[in-house]
Amino acid sequence: MSDFLSAQTRTETDSIGSVEIPASAYWGVHTARAHENFPIARRPISVYPDFIRAFACVKQAAARANLEIGALDEQRATLIDRACEEIKTGMLHDQFVVGVVQGGAGTSTNMNANEVITNRALELAGHEKGDYAFINPNDHTNRSQSTNDTYPTAIKIALAFSLGSLLGELALLADSFTAKGREFSHIIKVGRTQLQDAVPMTLGQEFNAFAVTLREDIERLREAVTLLGEVNMGATAIGTGINAPRGYKEAVIRHLRDITGLELVTAGDLVESTSDTGVFITFSGALKRSALKLSKISNDLRLLSSGPQAGLGEINLPARQAGSSIMPGKVNPVIPEAVSQVAYSVAGADVTVSMAVEAGQLQLNAFEPIIAHSLFQSITWLDRACQTLRVNCVDGITANEDRLADTVSRSVTVITALAPVIGYAAAAKLAKEALATNERVSELVVSRGLLDQAQLDDILQPSKLAGLAPETGAIDIIEGSAPEKLEDGEEVHPPVG
């Protein structure tokens, strides 16, 4: 980072000592120490812009609340407010340099925000960066606050911001599957259970089911995000509200609602809210559910497209890149493979969140940074995974109609539709014989005189087989059907009642 190598510096001092800070940097001594102490992830918090935006919202609301109750003068409050507004629009995000993995329960992130906002406010006022006698990161930008209320509040707001994009991508992906469902609605295929042939369905039904399951998860995620609306602003250190003036708690939540547009409320018990991070388990669980469903869908796409000659080969995925350095012409289902790997990461992150939530002690959870990183990464990767699955895969899927039609014509699965008429035992025997002799079930049924061709054609209408006809599920018993005999002499009686 060039700022760390700058020849021109300014000196900043904290309770530990003095540190030389690059003159051009908007961050200060606390951020510098954190950068040195936590060279772990090599990823700054700025990789999550919604988090930076959310922190700016929190600090802006605090400045407005402090001004309203007389805890901060208008000049300083206005300058802090202006700096926050700029950061909300994307300015100075490169100055948020502390690592996503950090000790201190998020103090480094809070101070990074305080220092950047303060130095930009100083600049707006015509002062030099580091002139903290005029505006101080702790005394003014952080007034009436603690890391322990601003940090978790910023996480919740950022998750709500980020989720909006993910929900949009999930909806677009569901729409793509719905469109494919309509496109494939006329194509009959063999459904499968336990990877074995089951009963007929349409390819359209299969793709429409993918859309439905995604839309269900959109609703579950919307339910989960409502739980993030309870925040602990005004709790300060442990929930007792020390150093937060009278009226601040009520003012800050009102301003925070106005600034974010979110339905935020102050927790009923700030001590409990400061120590409990259980809401993040619920939210993480909802993300994991969506991720694993996406992986299941991706695996189905891989199975349906397997081959193309020696597998199922029912659909074709768009060819995105060469699949082998040694096998010419091989093309792999790389997009569904990538999506499944994202799902595995989200599932692992859920374990991390669960362990970190459990590890909180007494009045504070020190492990919120890894909770935040895990959740933000999961949302970010899921968002991108949905987009690439839609654009680079689903929208370009085609059906191998001839192969599907041939499979259905040779399949013994239609015997299930005949079982209510000829009886389960007889149907099972015919299915076994058809598999052994490679004859078609329909031919065996007619040749044995169990049904005539017209009766057979009526029962085996594609719309009925796929459960699309209104009368499906109420197969009429064919009048006058007499007991027939199979080759082994067993009588076959049409079921009665």
Secondary structure, DSSP 8 states (H G I E B T S, - for coil): -GGGG-S-EEEEE-SS-EEEEETT-S--HHHHHHHHH--SS--BGGG-HHHHHHHHHHHHHHHHHHHHTTSS-HHHHHHHHHHHHHHHTTTTGGG--SBSS-SSTTHHHHHHHHHHHHHHHHHHTT--TT-TTTS-IIIIITTT--HHHHHHHHHHHHHHHHHHHHHHHHHHHHHHHHHHHHHTTT-EEEEEETTEEEEEEEHHHHHHHHHHHHHHHHHHHHHHHHGGGEE-TT-TTTSS-TT--TTHHHHHHHHHHHHH-S--EE-S-HHHHHH--THHHHHHHHHHHHHHHHHHHHHHHHHHT--SSSS---EE----SB--SSSTT-B--HHHHHHHHHHHHHHHHHHHHHHHHHT-BTTB-TTHHHHHHHHHHHHHHHHHHHHHHHHHTGGG-EE-HHHHHHHHHH-GGGHHHHHHHH-HHHHHHHHHHHHHHT--HHHHHHHTTSS-HHHHHHHT-HHHHTT-STTTT-----TT---EE-TT--EE-----
